[in-house]
Amino acid sequence: MKEDQDLQDKAVIRLIKGRLAWYPPGAVHQLQWLDNAAEEDRLRELIVQRQTGIVFAAPGTDVRLVEREISADEKKHIAKALPYMLEDSVAADVDALHFAARVLDKFKLSVAICAAQKMREWQSLLAQFGNIGCWIPEPLLLPWQEGEWCVVLDSDLAIVRTGEAEGFSIEREHLPTVLVSAIEEFELPQRLVVYGHSQAEDLLLLPDPLRGSAQWRRGDLSAAMLLGGVDLAVINLLQGSFASQLPLGRWWRQWRAVAAVFAVAFSIHLIGVYAQYIELKKENTQLRIATEQSYRTVIPKGAVPRPEKQLQDQVNALRGAAQTGGFVSLVTRIGEVMVSKPGSQISTINYSDRRGDLRMTITAPDFEAVEAVRTTLNNAGLRAVMENSNTQGGKVRARIRVGGGG
């Protein structure tokens, strides 16, 4: 989706014949040269205070803009495949070129192509101003709407925008020839907006098919940019190996004092934790000694690999008689209940010494009979819980867990 932004609150940097210049935010017809120390300091101050966004208008003479239809398969691998998709349409080796792209709609791709060496040169020139994260090809800073072209005649340069992500910059004297080619490639626009300084001379540069729909306005690139919103996301050259990097160095300089304090505090915390560990380890050793001494009062001889477990085994052994008595008592009480329920009988019994309960499977004429057995067991002071039941051969089989009353 196109999201227009107002350039009036942006600072725009241009490179004109090897010299950096800029338009301060909101300035009209006020191109300022950055080899002027005062202007350079002014721009630096804006950047430091972060009062405005900075846009670098990449020279249109060095950037080629194309639109291309793509398939769904191409779209999946566009980042890696793009250079080779356009290999036949460029004269230079693709390894020496930089490609930036943006998907305009489902199967339409906008591509900007320029020499990688140019990108490095621009990076070097702009490095003094820090990380400028928005590099837009110059033609795409002109206003555009469907069915309209825009031309800016700026000294001996002509900057032209012919589409959402299409345009070019050319020497002024070559404009008529290039516009004729553009008419052949694209549909004739409904309107052509021309910015310049001499209406008669400027309109003479237009081919006849365009002259009738031309609207001339006095102004330069600054006037055109400030006229309306521009989609700054249409295509940013800072992609791939030239993508903006996080300012880790600056962040480190800003936060290293805090990091040092945190490191000291963390070190003190570690020392405290280690001291606590040593103390707990000493207490654990003392507890182990006390445990072994207690064990020896019960079992004077033999190894002591796990005194707690061995003591528990001894206790369980001593409880054996009581557990056996519990089983007999439990079975006796269950038997008394089952005798009172004709038609219901016990199929299997499993007793657990550890839990002190048993699981029994009974067969009964119906579910009501099973429930009657369970209810009678509970009324007899036992804990009876039905775990499952099913119908089998016209009778009901149920598994009931029974324990002593609590």
C-alpha positions as CSV (number, residue, x, y, z in Angstrom):
1,M,0.0,0.0,0.0
2,K,1.3,3.5,-0.9
3,E,1.9,5.6,2.2
4,D,2.7,9.2,1.2
5,Q,4.9,11.3,3.5
6,D,5.3,15.1,3.5
7,L,8.8,16.1,2.5
8,Q,8.4,19.5,4.1
9,D,9.6,18.1,7.4
10,K,12.5,16.2,5.8
11,A,16.0,17.3,5.0
12,V,17.0,16.2,1.5
13,I,20.6,15.7,0.5
14,R,21.7,15.8,-3.2
15,L,24.9,15.2,-5.0
16,I,25.3,17.7,-7.8
17,K,28.4,17.5,-10.0
18,G,30.4,15.9,-7.2
19,R,29.3,18.4,-4.6
20,L,26.9,17.7,-1.7
21,A,24.0,20.0,-1.2
22,W,20.9,20.0,0.8
23,Y,17.4,21.4,1.1
24,P,16.7,22.2,4.8
25,P,13.2,21.2,6.0
26,G,10.5,23.5,4.7
27,A,12.9,25.5,2.5
28,V,11.7,26.6,-0.9
29,H,14.3,27.5,-3.6
30,Q,17.0,27.3,-0.9
31,L,19.6,24.8,-2.0
32,Q,22.5,25.0,0.4
33,W,26.0,23.7,-0.4
34,L,27.4,21.4,2.3
35,D,31.0,22.4,1.5
36,N,30.0,25.5,3.4
37,A,31.1,24.9,7.1
38,A,28.0,26.7,8.5
39,E,25.6,24.6,6.5
40,E,27.5,21.5,7.4
41,D,27.2,22.3,11.1
42,R,23.6,23.1,10.7
43,L,22.8,19.7,9.2
44,R,24.9,17.9,11.8
45,E,22.9,19.7,14.6
46,L,19.6,18.6,13.1
47,I,20.9,15.0,12.9
48,V,22.2,15.0,16.5
49,Q,19.0,16.5,17.8
50,R,16.9,14.1,15.6
51,Q,14.6,16.9,14.8
52,T,14.0,15.7,11.2
53,G,14.3,12.8,8.9
54,I,17.2,12.8,6.4
55,V,16.7,11.6,2.8
56,F,19.5,11.1,0.3
57,A,18.4,11.7,-3.3
58,A,20.5,9.3,-5.2
59,P,21.5,10.8,-8.6
60,G,19.0,9.6,-11.2
61,T,21.8,9.6,-13.9
62,D,23.4,6.7,-12.0
63,V,20.3,4.7,-11.1
64,R,18.2,2.8,-13.6
65,L,14.6,2.2,-12.6
66,V,12.5,-0.6,-14.1
67,E,9.3,-2.5,-13.4
68,R,9.0,-6.2,-14.0
69,E,6.2,-8.7,-13.9
70,I,7.1,-11.8,-11.7
71,S,5.7,-15.2,-11.1
72,A,4.8,-16.7,-7.8
73,D,7.9,-18.9,-7.9
74,E,10.2,-16.0,-8.7
75,K,8.7,-14.0,-5.9
76,K,9.7,-16.7,-3.3
77,H,13.4,-16.4,-4.2
78,I,13.5,-12.8,-5.5
79,A,16.5,-11.7,-3.3
80,K,18.8,-14.3,-4.8
81,A,17.4,-14.6,-8.3
82,L,16.9,-10.9,-9.1
83,P,20.4,-10.2,-10.6
84,Y,20.1,-13.2,-12.9
85,M,16.5,-12.3,-13.9
86,L,17.8,-9.0,-15.2
87,E,21.1,-10.2,-16.5
88,D,20.1,-9.9,-20.2
89,S,18.8,-6.3,-19.8
90,V,22.0,-4.8,-18.3
91,A,25.3,-4.2,-20.1
92,A,27.6,-4.5,-17.0
93,D,28.5,-7.7,-15.1
94,V,25.8,-8.3,-12.5
95,D,28.4,-8.9,-9.9
96,A,29.5,-5.3,-10.2
97,L,25.9,-4.0,-9.9
98,H,23.7,-3.4,-6.9
99,F,20.0,-4.3,-7.1
100,A,17.3,-3.0,-4.8
101,A,13.7,-4.1,-5.2
102,R,10.2,-3.7,-3.8
103,V,7.0,-5.6,-4.6
104,L,4.4,-3.1,-5.8
105,D,1.5,-5.6,-6.0
106,K,1.0,-9.3,-6.1
107,F,3.1,-9.9,-9.3
108,K,4.7,-6.6,-10.0
109,L,8.2,-5.7,-9.0
110,S,10.0,-2.4,-8.9
111,V,13.8,-2.6,-9.3
112,A,16.5,0.0,-9.0
113,I,19.9,-0.8,-10.5
114,C,23.2,1.0,-10.0
115,A,26.9,0.3,-9.9
116,A,28.0,-1.1,-6.5
117,Q,31.1,1.2,-6.7
118,K,28.7,4.2,-6.9
119,M,27.0,3.0,-3.7
120,R,30.3,2.8,-1.9
121,E,31.3,6.2,-3.1
122,W,28.0,7.7,-1.8
123,Q,28.5,5.9,1.5
124,S,32.0,7.4,1.8
125,L,30.6,10.9,1.1
126,L,27.7,10.6,3.5
127,A,29.7,8.9,6.3
128,Q,30.4,12.2,8.0
129,F,26.7,12.7,8.7
130,G,26.2,9.3,10.4
131,N,23.6,6.7,9.4
132,I,21.3,8.1,6.8
133,G,18.8,5.2,6.4
134,C,16.7,6.5,3.4
135,W,18.3,6.6,-0.1
136,I,15.7,7.3,-2.7
137,P,16.4,7.6,-6.5
138,E,16.0,11.2,-7.4
139,P,13.2,10.8,-9.9
140,L,11.0,9.1,-7.3
141,L,11.0,12.2,-5.1
142,L,8.9,14.0,-7.7
143,P,5.1,14.0,-7.1
144,W,3.2,11.4,-9.1
145,Q,-0.4,10.2,-9.6
146,E,-2.0,7.8,-12.1
147,G,-2.1,9.2,-15.6
148,E,0.5,11.9,-14.9
149,W,4.2,12.5,-15.7
150,C,6.4,15.0,-14.0
151,V,9.5,16.8,-15.4
152,V,11.9,19.1,-13.5
153,L,14.3,21.1,-15.5
154,D,17.1,21.8,-13.1
155,S,20.0,23.8,-14.7
156,D,21.4,21.4,-17.4
157,L,19.6,18.4,-15.9
158,A,16.2,17.0,-16.6
159,I,14.6,14.8,-13.9
160,V,11.5,12.8,-15.1
161,R,9.0,10.6,-13.3
162,T,6.8,8.4,-15.5
163,G,5.3,5.9,-13.1
164,E,4.9,4.7,-9.5
165,A,8.4,3.4,-9.5
166,E,9.7,4.5,-12.9
167,G,11.7,7.6,-14.1
168,F,15.1,8.8,-15.1
169,S,17.5,11.7,-15.0
170,I,19.1,12.9,-18.3
171,E,21.1,15.8,-19.6
172,R,18.6,18.5,-20.6
173,E,19.6,18.5,-24.3
174,H,18.8,14.8,-24.6
175,L,15.3,15.2,-23.0
176,P,13.3,15.4,-26.3
177,T,14.7,12.2,-27.7
178,V,14.3,10.3,-24.4
179,L,10.7,11.5,-24.0
180,V,9.9,10.2,-27.5
181,S,11.2,6.8,-26.5
182,A,9.2,7.0,-23.2
183,I,6.0,7.7,-25.2
184,E,6.6,4.5,-27.3
185,E,7.3,2.4,-24.1
186,F,4.5,3.7,-21.9
187,E,1.0,5.0,-22.5
188,L,0.7,8.7,-23.3
189,P,0.0,10.5,-20.0
190,Q,-3.2,12.5,-19.6
191,R,-1.2,15.3,-18.1
192,L,2.5,16.4,-18.0
193,V,3.6,18.8,-15.2
194,V,6.8,20.7,-16.0
195,Y,8.8,22.7,-13.5
196,G,11.3,25.2,-14.9
197,H,12.3,28.8,-15.1
198,S,11.5,29.8,-18.7
199,Q,8.2,28.6,-19.9
200,A,8.8,29.2,-23.6
201,E,12.2,27.5,-23.7
202,D,11.1,24.6,-21.4
203,L,8.0,23.7,-23.4
204,L,10.0,23.7,-26.7
205,L,11.9,20.7,-25.3
206,L,8.7,18.6,-25.3
207,P,7.6,16.4,-28.2
208,D,4.4,17.4,-29.9
209,P,2.3,14.6,-28.4
210,L,3.2,15.9,-24.9
211,R,3.1,19.6,-25.5
212,G,-0.7,19.9,-25.6
213,S,-1.2,18.3,-22.2
214,A,1.7,20.1,-20.5
215,Q,1.2,22.3,-17.5
216,W,4.2,24.6,-16.8
217,R,5.0,25.7,-13.3
218,R,7.9,27.9,-12.1
219,G,10.2,26.1,-9.7
220,D,12.9,23.6,-9.3
221,L,13.3,20.2,-7.6
222,S,12.6,21.7,-4.2
223,A,9.3,23.2,-5.4
224,A,8.2,19.9,-6.9
225,M,9.1,17.9,-3.8
226,L,7.2,20.3,-1.5
227,L,4.1,20.2,-3.7
228,G,2.7,17.0,-2.3
229,G,3.2,13.7,-0.5
230,V,5.9,11.3,-1.7
231,D,6.0,7.5,-1.0
232,L,9.4,7.2,0.6
233,A,8.9,3.5,0.8
234,V,8.6,3.0,-3.0
235,I,12.2,1.8,-3.2
236,N,15.1,2.3,-0.8
237,L,18.5,1.6,-2.3
238,L,19.8,0.5,1.1
239,Q,19.2,-3.2,0.7
240,G,21.3,-6.4,0.7
241,S,25.0,-5.7,1.5
242,F,24.2,-2.0,1.8
243,A,21.3,-2.3,4.2
244,S,21.6,0.0,7.2
245,Q,23.5,-1.4,10.1
246,L,22.6,-0.9,13.8
247,P,24.8,1.8,15.3
248,L,26.4,-0.6,17.8
249,G,29.5,1.6,18.3
250,R,27.4,4.7,19.2
251,W,25.2,2.6,21.5
252,W,28.3,1.2,23.2
253,R,29.7,4.7,23.8
254,Q,26.4,5.8,25.3
255,W,25.8,2.8,27.5
256,R,29.3,1.6,28.5
257,A,29.2,3.4,31.9
258,V,25.9,1.7,32.7
259,A,27.3,-1.6,31.5
260,A,30.3,-1.2,33.8
261,V,28.1,-0.5,36.8
262,F,26.0,-3.5,35.9
263,A,29.1,-5.7,35.5
264,V,30.4,-4.7,39.0
265,A,26.9,-5.3,40.6
266,F,26.7,-8.7,38.8
267,S,30.2,-9.7,40.0
268,I,29.3,-8.8,43.6
269,H,26.1,-10.9,43.3
270,L,28.1,-13.9,42.0
271,I,30.5,-13.6,44.9
272,G,27.5,-13.6,47.3
273,V,26.0,-16.6,45.6
274,Y,29.3,-18.5,45.6
275,A,29.7,-17.8,49.4
276,Q,26.2,-19.0,50.0
277,Y,26.9,-22.2,48.0
278,I,30.0,-22.9,50.1
279,E,28.0,-22.5,53.3
280,L,25.2,-24.8,52.1
281,K,27.7,-27.4,51.0
282,K,29.3,-27.3,54.5
283,E,25.8,-27.8,56.0
284,N,25.0,-30.6,53.6
285,T,28.2,-32.4,54.7
286,Q,27.3,-32.1,58.3
287,L,23.8,-33.4,57.6
288,R,25.3,-36.4,55.8
289,I,27.5,-37.2,58.8
290,A,24.6,-36.9,61.2
291,T,22.5,-39.2,58.9
292,E,25.2,-41.9,58.8
293,Q,25.6,-41.7,62.6
294,S,21.9,-42.2,63.1
295,Y,22.0,-45.1,60.6
296,R,24.8,-46.8,62.6
297,T,22.7,-46.8,65.7
298,V,20.3,-49.1,63.9
299,I,22.6,-51.0,61.6
300,P,26.2,-51.0,63.1
301,K,27.8,-52.9,60.2
302,G,27.9,-52.9,56.4
303,A,28.3,-50.2,53.7
304,V,26.2,-47.1,53.9
305,P,25.7,-46.0,50.2
306,R,22.1,-44.7,50.8
307,P,21.3,-44.7,54.4
308,E,17.8,-43.1,54.0
309,K,16.7,-45.9,51.6
310,Q,18.2,-48.7,53.7
311,L,16.4,-47.3,56.8
312,Q,13.1,-47.2,54.9
313,D,13.6,-50.8,53.8
314,Q,14.1,-51.8,57.4
315,V,10.9,-50.0,58.4
316,N,8.9,-51.6,55.6
317,A,10.2,-55.0,56.6
318,L,9.0,-54.4,60.2
319,R,5.6,-53.4,58.8
320,G,5.2,-56.6,56.9
321,A,3.1,-58.4,59.5
322,A,0.8,-55.5,59.9
323,Q,0.3,-55.2,56.2
324,T,-0.5,-58.9,55.9
325,G,-3.0,-58.6,58.7
326,G,-4.5,-55.6,56.9
327,F,-5.0,-57.7,53.7
328,V,-6.8,-60.5,55.6
329,S,-9.0,-58.0,57.4
330,L,-9.8,-56.2,54.1
331,V,-10.7,-59.4,52.2
332,T,-12.8,-60.6,55.1
333,R,-14.9,-57.4,55.2
334,I,-15.3,-57.4,51.4
335,G,-16.3,-61.1,51.5
336,E,-19.1,-60.3,54.0
337,V,-20.5,-57.6,51.6
338,M,-20.3,-59.9,48.5
339,V,-22.2,-62.7,50.3
340,S,-25.0,-60.3,50.9
341,K,-25.2,-59.6,47.1
342,P,-26.4,-62.7,45.3
343,G,-25.6,-62.7,41.6
344,S,-22.4,-60.6,42.0
345,Q,-19.1,-62.3,42.4
346,I,-15.3,-61.5,42.5
347,S,-13.3,-62.5,39.4
348,T,-9.8,-61.2,40.3
349,I,-8.1,-59.5,43.2
350,N,-4.8,-57.5,43.3
351,Y,-3.4,-56.3,46.6
352,S,-0.8,-53.5,47.0
353,D,1.3,-53.6,50.2
354,R,2.6,-50.1,49.6
355,R,-0.8,-48.5,49.3
356,G,-2.6,-50.9,51.6
357,D,-5.5,-51.3,49.2
358,L,-6.7,-53.8,46.6
359,R,-8.3,-53.7,43.2
360,M,-10.9,-56.3,42.4
361,T,-12.9,-57.2,39.3
362,I,-16.5,-58.2,39.9
363,T,-19.2,-59.5,37.6
364,A,-22.8,-58.5,38.3
365,P,-26.2,-58.8,36.5
366,D,-26.3,-55.0,35.8
367,F,-24.9,-51.6,36.6
368,E,-27.3,-51.2,39.5
369,A,-25.9,-54.3,41.1
370,V,-22.4,-53.0,40.7
371,E,-23.4,-49.7,42.3
372,A,-25.1,-51.5,45.2
373,V,-21.8,-53.4,45.9
374,R,-19.8,-50.2,45.9
375,T,-22.3,-48.4,48.2
376,T,-22.5,-51.3,50.6
377,L,-18.7,-51.4,50.9
378,N,-18.6,-47.6,51.7
379,N,-21.4,-48.1,54.2
380,A,-19.3,-50.8,55.8
381,G,-16.5,-48.3,56.6
382,L,-14.3,-49.0,53.5
383,R,-13.3,-46.7,50.7
384,A,-14.6,-48.1,47.4
385,V,-14.1,-46.3,44.1
386,M,-15.2,-47.7,40.8
387,E,-12.4,-47.3,38.2
388,N,-14.1,-48.7,35.1
389,S,-17.0,-50.9,34.0
390,N,-18.2,-52.5,30.8
391,T,-20.9,-54.9,29.6
392,Q,-19.7,-58.4,28.5
393,G,-21.7,-61.4,27.7
394,G,-24.9,-60.0,29.1
395,K,-23.3,-59.1,32.4
396,V,-21.4,-56.1,33.7
397,R,-17.7,-56.3,34.6
398,A,-16.4,-53.6,36.9
399,R,-13.1,-52.8,38.5
400,I,-13.3,-51.4,42.0
401,R,-10.5,-50.1,44.2
402,V,-11.1,-50.8,47.9
403,G,-9.1,-49.4,50.9
404,G,-9.5,-49.3,54.6
405,G,-11.7,-46.6,56.0
406,G,-10.0,-43.3,57.0
